[in-house]
Amino acid sequence: MISIILFTLPINLFPGEIVLSRGISTVTLTDHNISLSYFVGMGLNPGDLDGVKSFRLSPWGWALAFCYIFLLPGIIAYRIYMKQKAKS
């Protein structure tokens, strides 16, 4: 459920970098937050990618995405399991 939200809504939570190309110059913007929905093409307006050559997550962005997609649901499921186990 959390991954569906992160991949469909343009929530800029994950650190990454954007490479802009204008004419013969190329500029890299580091420490810029990126949404996971940009990687599947959702949440983008027609002019959002003008001049953008590429964008990628930083290592910290990959770690944060892993935590939100896998660890957070696992912790929630474990808490529910432990609470139901304590009741019975």
JOKA-V328888 format. One line per field, one symbol per residue. phi: phi as a letter, one per 30 degrees, with the letter a starting at -180 (. if undefined). psi: psi as a letter, one per 40 degrees, with the letter a starting at -180 (. if undefined). burial: + if it has 24 or more other C-alpha atoms within 12 Angstrom, else -. A space follows every 10 residues. Layout:
# JOKA-V328888
phi=???
psi=???
burial=???
This chain:
# JOKA-V328888
phi=.dddddcccd cdccdabbcc bbiccbbccc hcdbcddddc icicdecdcd iddabadded dddddddddc dddddddddd dddddddc
psi=ddddddedig hgdhhaihhi hhbeihhhhi fhhiidddde eiehidedeh ehdiiiiidd dddddddddd dddddddddd ddddddd.
burial=-----++--- --++++++-- ---------- --++++++-- ---------- ----+++--- +--++--+-- ---------- --------
